C-alpha cells in the first residue's frame, strides 16, 4: 500500500491528508473513483503536493467554476480515465429580496450551516447582492436545503438547484505591474503590489490578515518566491511572477494583482 507515514511527514493538515491517503488506497483497491469532501485552498494545495510524489494514483480537483476556492478532489488509479465531470457537485440558488436587509457571505453560510449540514459538504458561496446568493454543495444536500433553508437574516428565501452554467461568477479584474526591490521580503513585495506603505503592510501582517499560498504568515521578513500567491483579507490577491536580478543586485519582480 501507500507509504502513509512517509507521506504524512511535515504536513500541517494531517487529518485531511490522512483521509485522502485512505481514499487513495480505496481507489487503488476497488478500481473506482473516490471523492473527497470540499477542501479549503490550503488543504487542497497540501494534498496535491503530497500526491505529486505518487505514481499509483491521479487527482482531479474541481469546485464548480475555474476560480473556485473550495474544491473536491476525485482520486483514481493512474490507469483509469479521469476528468472534472467525475467530481460530483451541484449549484443551488438562495433567492430572496435583500434590498432592505443586506446579507453577507457569512450570513448565507451561517444560515446554511444552521440547518445542520457540515462545512465539508459545502463549497463556495457567491453573494449576488439584493437578489440573494448561489452556493456549490454536495448533490445529496439539495433536497434537504430546499426544504430546510427558508430564511437568511430576516429575509424569506427559496432554495433550489440550478445548473452550474447559471453561476454568476465575475471574472476578477487584474493589474500587471513590475517593482524593483532591495530584497524579497514579504512586506516589501506585498506593499508594492497592493500599493500601500510598508508600515501599513506590516500592520496587516502582524494582525494575521496576510496569507501566502493560503497559509497565515506573521513574519514581515518572510521571503517570497516566484509562483507565490499573497492574499490580504478584503484587499484581493497578488501573484508573484518572474523574478530577475538587476545589474545593481536588486530584484525586479513581475506581479499580478487580482481585485
KEZA-458421 format. One line per field, with one value per residue (C-alpha): residue number from 1; residue in three letters; x, y, z. Coordinates in Angstrom, 3 decimals. Layout:
REM residues N
num <- (NUM | ...)
residu <- (ALA | ...)
x <- (X | ...)
y <- (Y | ...)
z <- (Z | ...)
//
This chain:
REM residues 259
num <- (1 | 2 | 3 | 4 | 5 | 6 | 7 | 8 | 9 | 10 | 11 | 12 | 13 | 14 | 15 | 16 | 17 | 18 | 19 | 20 | 21 | 22 | 23 | 24 | 25 | 26 | 27 | 28 | 29 | 30 | 31 | 32 | 33 | 34 | 35 | 36 | 37 | 38 | 39 | 40 | 41 | 42 | 43 | 44 | 45 | 46 | 47 | 48 | 49 | 50 | 51 | 52 | 53 | 54 | 55 | 56 | 57 | 58 | 59 | 60 | 61 | 62 | 63 | 64 | 65 | 66 | 67 | 68 | 69 | 70 | 71 | 72 | 73 | 74 | 75 | 76 | 77 | 78 | 79 | 80 | 81 | 82 | 83 | 84 | 85 | 86 | 87 | 88 | 89 | 90 | 91 | 92 | 93 | 94 | 95 | 96 | 97 | 98 | 99 | 100 | 101 | 102 | 103 | 104 | 105 | 106 | 107 | 108 | 109 | 110 | 111 | 112 | 113 | 114 | 115 | 116 | 117 | 118 | 119 | 120 | 121 | 122 | 123 | 124 | 125 | 126 | 127 | 128 | 129 | 130 | 131 | 132 | 133 | 134 | 135 | 136 | 137 | 138 | 139 | 140 | 141 | 142 | 143 | 144 | 145 | 146 | 147 | 148 | 149 | 150 | 151 | 152 | 153 | 154 | 155 | 156 | 157 | 158 | 159 | 160 | 161 | 162 | 163 | 164 | 165 | 166 | 167 | 168 | 169 | 170 | 171 | 172 | 173 | 174 | 175 | 176 | 177 | 178 | 179 | 180 | 181 | 182 | 183 | 184 | 185 | 186 | 187 | 188 | 189 | 190 | 191 | 192 | 193 | 194 | 195 | 196 | 197 | 198 | 199 | 200 | 201 | 202 | 203 | 204 | 205 | 206 | 207 | 208 | 209 | 210 | 211 | 212 | 213 | 214 | 215 | 216 | 217 | 218 | 219 | 220 | 221 | 222 | 223 | 224 | 225 | 226 | 227 | 228 | 229 | 230 | 231 | 232 | 233 | 234 | 235 | 236 | 237 | 238 | 239 | 240 | 241 | 242 | 243 | 244 | 245 | 246 | 247 | 248 | 249 | 250 | 251 | 252 | 253 | 254 | 255 | 256 | 257 | 258 | 259)
residu <- (UNK | UNK | UNK | UNK | UNK | UNK | UNK | UNK | UNK | UNK | UNK | UNK | UNK | UNK | UNK | UNK | UNK | UNK | UNK | UNK | UNK | UNK | UNK | UNK | UNK | UNK | UNK | UNK | UNK | UNK | UNK | UNK | UNK | UNK | UNK | UNK | UNK | UNK | UNK | UNK | UNK | UNK | UNK | UNK | UNK | UNK | UNK | UNK | UNK | UNK | UNK | UNK | UNK | UNK | UNK | UNK | UNK | UNK | UNK | UNK | UNK | UNK | UNK | UNK | UNK | UNK | UNK | UNK | UNK | UNK | UNK | UNK | UNK | UNK | UNK | UNK | UNK | UNK | UNK | UNK | UNK | UNK | UNK | UNK | UNK | UNK | UNK | UNK | UNK | UNK | UNK | UNK | UNK | UNK | UNK | UNK | UNK | UNK | UNK | UNK | UNK | UNK | UNK | UNK | UNK | UNK | UNK | UNK | UNK | UNK | UNK | UNK | UNK | UNK | UNK | UNK | UNK | UNK | UNK | UNK | UNK | UNK | UNK | UNK | UNK | UNK | UNK | UNK | UNK | UNK | UNK | UNK | UNK | UNK | UNK | UNK | UNK | UNK | UNK | UNK | UNK | UNK | UNK | UNK | UNK | UNK | UNK | UNK | UNK | UNK | UNK | UNK | UNK | UNK | UNK | UNK | UNK | UNK | UNK | UNK | UNK | UNK | UNK | UNK | UNK | UNK | UNK | UNK | UNK | UNK | UNK | UNK | UNK | UNK | UNK | UNK | UNK | UNK | UNK | UNK | UNK | UNK | UNK | UNK | UNK | UNK | UNK | UNK | UNK | UNK | UNK | UNK | UNK | UNK | UNK | UNK | UNK | UNK | UNK | UNK | UNK | UNK | UNK | UNK | UNK | UNK | UNK | UNK | UNK | UNK | UNK | UNK | UNK | UNK | UNK | UNK | UNK | UNK | UNK | UNK | UNK | UNK | UNK | UNK | UNK | UNK | UNK | UNK | UNK | UNK | UNK | UNK | UNK | UNK | UNK | UNK | UNK | UNK | UNK | UNK | UNK | UNK | UNK | UNK | UNK | UNK | UNK | UNK | UNK | UNK | UNK | UNK | UNK | UNK | UNK | UNK | UNK | UNK | UNK)
x <- (0.000 | 0.964 | 3.855 | 1.493 | 3.869 | 6.400 | 3.698 | 2.463 | 5.872 | 5.811 | 2.236 | 0.111 | -3.373 | -2.608 | -6.229 | -7.229 | -4.150 | -4.501 | -8.136 | -7.116 | -4.477 | -7.157 | -9.368 | -6.486 | -5.893 | -9.602 | -9.394 | -6.413 | -8.139 | -11.590 | -10.627 | -13.279 | -13.189 | -13.291 | -14.293 | -13.104 | -15.318 | -14.856 | -11.390 | -10.028 | -7.376 | -4.650 | -5.835 | -6.131 | -2.611 | -1.088 | -2.840 | -1.792 | 1.798 | 1.893 | 0.260 | 2.661 | 5.143 | 2.894 | 2.589 | -0.155 | -2.979 | -4.109 | -6.152 | -8.596 | -9.839 | -12.961 | -15.151 | -17.811 | -16.071 | -12.435 | -11.773 | -13.438 | -11.566 | -13.169 | -12.940 | -13.457 | -10.860 | -11.595 | -8.977 | -8.474 | -5.872 | -3.454 | -4.658 | -8.245 | -9.655 | -10.407 | -11.769 | -13.675 | -17.053 | -16.472 | -16.248 | -19.781 | -21.178 | -24.159 | -25.186 | -28.136 | -29.750 | -30.818 | -33.276 | -34.870 | -35.312 | -32.331 | -32.825 | -33.654 | -31.694 | -28.355 | -26.809 | -23.095 | -21.211 | -21.127 | -24.908 | -25.619 | -23.063 | -24.295 | -27.894 | -26.843 | -24.850 | -27.708 | -29.848 | -27.484 | -25.222 | -21.436 | -18.935 | -17.169 | -20.237 | -20.324 | -18.107 | -18.026 | -20.876 | -21.347 | -23.242 | -25.479 | -26.383 | -30.094 | -31.061 | -29.582 | -26.752 | -25.623 | -23.747 | -21.880 | -22.798 | -22.598 | -25.517 | -27.039 | -27.760 | -30.013 | -33.321 | -32.558 | -31.616 | -34.668 | -36.852 | -34.826 | -33.262 | -36.183 | -34.687 | -31.442 | -31.342 | -34.916 | -35.498 | -37.585 | -35.729 | -36.414 | -33.625 | -33.475 | -30.963 | -29.623 | -27.195 | -23.512 | -23.631 | -26.036 | -23.448 | -22.942 | -19.202 | -17.430 | -14.021 | -11.543 | -10.040 | -6.295 | -3.440 | 0.093 | 2.968 | 6.714 | 8.633 | 12.346 | 13.197 | 16.331 | 15.015 | 12.272 | 10.802 | 7.061 | 6.401 | 8.402 | 6.827 | 3.281 | 3.349 | 4.469 | 1.845 | -1.059 | 0.005 | 0.286 | 3.010 | 5.351 | 4.351 | 0.687 | 1.549 | 3.436 | 0.283 | -1.718 | 0.926 | 1.119 | -2.684 | -2.719 | -4.565 | -1.944 | -1.709 | 0.943 | -0.203 | -3.245 | -1.102 | -1.185 | 2.207 | 3.014 | 6.682 | 7.217 | 10.725 | 9.449 | 10.893 | 8.629 | 9.392 | 8.082 | 4.680 | 3.646 | 0.107 | -0.255 | -3.742 | -4.965 | -8.422 | -10.739 | -7.877 | -7.607 | -4.703 | -1.254 | 0.603 | 4.397 | 5.659 | 9.145 | 11.984 | 15.226 | 18.366 | 19.399 | 22.939 | 22.791 | 21.888 | 18.328 | 15.261 | 12.959 | 9.664 | 6.701 | 3.401 | -0.247 | -2.845 | -6.355 | -9.036)
y <- (0.000 | 3.667 | 4.843 | 6.522 | 7.707 | 8.968 | 10.944 | 12.479 | 13.762 | 17.522 | 18.075 | 20.651 | 19.406 | 15.897 | 14.745 | 15.912 | 14.430 | 11.154 | 10.904 | 11.486 | 8.746 | 6.355 | 7.283 | 6.791 | 3.307 | 2.610 | 3.824 | 1.555 | -1.453 | -1.037 | 0.441 | 3.097 | 6.899 | 8.107 | 11.655 | 13.799 | 16.319 | 20.004 | 21.154 | 24.566 | 26.029 | 25.145 | 21.539 | 21.221 | 22.530 | 20.244 | 17.123 | 17.902 | 18.442 | 15.142 | 13.176 | 14.571 | 12.034 | 9.093 | 7.277 | 4.846 | 7.398 | 10.587 | 13.538 | 15.978 | 18.940 | 20.956 | 23.419 | 24.230 | 27.114 | 27.950 | 30.400 | 28.312 | 28.336 | 25.314 | 22.201 | 18.458 | 16.005 | 12.906 | 10.189 | 7.225 | 4.718 | 6.144 | 3.666 | 4.963 | 7.950 | 10.851 | 14.356 | 17.066 | 15.703 | 12.910 | 15.409 | 15.295 | 18.698 | 20.908 | 24.549 | 25.922 | 29.336 | 31.016 | 33.609 | 36.421 | 40.188 | 41.545 | 45.158 | 46.355 | 43.791 | 43.173 | 39.769 | 38.937 | 35.766 | 34.954 | 35.351 | 32.931 | 30.388 | 30.677 | 30.090 | 27.008 | 25.545 | 26.457 | 23.824 | 21.176 | 20.481 | 20.475 | 22.796 | 19.907 | 19.355 | 22.949 | 24.732 | 28.406 | 30.841 | 33.578 | 36.590 | 38.340 | 41.440 | 42.204 | 39.046 | 36.531 | 34.085 | 30.931 | 28.073 | 24.934 | 21.859 | 18.084 | 16.658 | 14.835 | 18.179 | 19.689 | 18.237 | 18.881 | 22.523 | 23.135 | 22.014 | 23.435 | 26.718 | 29.126 | 32.306 | 34.306 | 37.129 | 38.468 | 37.600 | 34.607 | 32.639 | 29.915 | 27.403 | 25.328 | 23.599 | 25.424 | 24.457 | 25.173 | 27.223 | 29.611 | 30.616 | 34.380 | 34.475 | 37.703 | 37.446 | 39.076 | 42.343 | 42.125 | 44.570 | 43.741 | 45.653 | 45.489 | 46.539 | 46.691 | 45.936 | 45.504 | 42.224 | 39.638 | 40.297 | 39.800 | 43.332 | 44.878 | 42.876 | 42.995 | 46.734 | 47.380 | 45.036 | 46.340 | 49.978 | 50.798 | 51.893 | 49.306 | 50.193 | 49.650 | 46.286 | 45.312 | 46.123 | 43.741 | 41.025 | 41.469 | 41.267 | 37.881 | 39.235 | 38.140 | 34.671 | 33.274 | 30.241 | 30.174 | 29.925 | 32.719 | 34.448 | 36.796 | 37.487 | 40.583 | 39.348 | 36.113 | 35.610 | 35.246 | 33.414 | 33.136 | 31.467 | 32.556 | 33.836 | 36.592 | 37.368 | 40.079 | 39.899 | 42.312 | 43.583 | 40.844 | 38.679 | 39.172 | 36.613 | 36.764 | 36.209 | 36.181 | 37.416 | 38.741 | 40.230 | 43.633 | 44.840 | 46.677 | 43.370 | 44.348 | 42.242 | 43.061 | 41.321 | 40.855 | 40.989 | 40.374 | 41.852 | 40.388 | 42.741)
z <- (0.000 | 0.033 | 2.283 | 4.706 | 7.434 | 4.927 | 3.103 | 6.349 | 7.459 | 7.937 | 6.776 | 8.605 | 7.743 | 8.917 | 9.303 | 5.820 | 4.152 | 6.070 | 4.983 | 1.347 | 1.639 | 2.946 | -0.002 | -2.440 | -1.069 | -1.507 | -5.119 | -5.777 | -4.214 | -5.791 | -9.197 | -8.574 | -8.494 | -4.887 | -3.896 | -1.019 | 0.718 | -0.131 | 0.867 | 1.799 | -0.522 | 1.993 | 2.379 | -1.395 | -2.014 | 0.609 | -0.676 | -4.238 | -3.114 | -1.212 | -4.022 | -6.637 | -5.276 | -6.159 | -9.469 | -8.447 | -8.364 | -10.081 | -8.843 | -10.405 | -8.366 | -9.202 | -7.375 | -9.968 | -11.741 | -12.588 | -9.723 | -7.004 | -3.708 | -2.077 | -4.226 | -4.121 | -5.384 | -7.432 | -6.839 | -9.180 | -10.234 | -12.791 | -15.413 | -15.396 | -17.345 | -15.007 | -15.579 | -13.710 | -14.822 | -12.277 | -9.404 | -8.062 | -7.057 | -7.811 | -7.575 | -5.635 | -5.737 | -2.492 | -3.780 | -1.797 | -1.689 | 0.254 | -0.826 | 2.704 | 4.728 | 3.052 | 3.735 | 3.624 | 2.748 | 6.465 | 6.726 | 3.883 | 5.043 | 8.622 | 7.532 | 5.550 | 8.429 | 10.764 | 9.048 | 10.424 | 7.444 | 7.843 | 6.171 | 4.455 | 2.256 | 1.009 | -1.490 | -2.411 | -1.731 | -4.338 | -2.985 | -5.540 | -3.518 | -3.222 | -5.165 | -2.733 | -3.356 | -5.111 | -3.478 | -4.506 | -2.459 | -2.463 | -4.516 | -1.546 | 0.165 | -2.498 | -1.378 | 2.296 | 1.708 | -0.475 | 2.441 | 5.333 | 4.205 | 4.351 | 5.810 | 5.779 | 8.304 | 8.255 | 4.605 | 3.429 | 0.755 | -1.752 | -2.286 | -5.456 | -7.688 | -10.752 | -13.485 | -12.931 | -16.129 | -14.358 | -11.763 | -11.856 | -11.327 | -12.119 | -13.735 | -11.355 | -12.519 | -12.729 | -12.973 | -14.136 | -12.572 | -12.018 | -8.933 | -8.137 | -4.522 | -2.429 | -1.023 | -1.454 | 1.975 | 2.192 | 3.438 | 0.581 | -2.240 | -0.858 | -0.158 | -3.741 | -5.181 | -3.122 | -3.437 | 0.251 | 2.638 | 4.056 | 7.620 | 6.772 | 5.245 | 8.398 | 10.382 | 8.183 | 8.594 | 12.388 | 12.603 | 10.857 | 7.814 | 5.254 | 3.766 | 1.451 | -0.527 | 1.801 | 4.960 | 7.509 | 7.715 | 10.594 | 9.834 | 7.692 | 6.874 | 5.283 | 1.810 | -1.221 | -4.441 | -7.964 | -8.034 | -4.541 | -4.026 | -1.425 | -0.139 | 2.205 | 3.692 | 1.819 | -0.375 | -3.011 | -4.123 | -5.544 | -7.656 | -7.748 | -11.281 | -12.740 | -10.530 | -12.054 | -10.503 | -11.874 | -12.503 | -9.191 | -7.479 | -6.762 | -7.536 | -10.439 | -9.686 | -12.032 | -10.132 | -10.990 | -8.665 | -8.672 | -7.367)
//
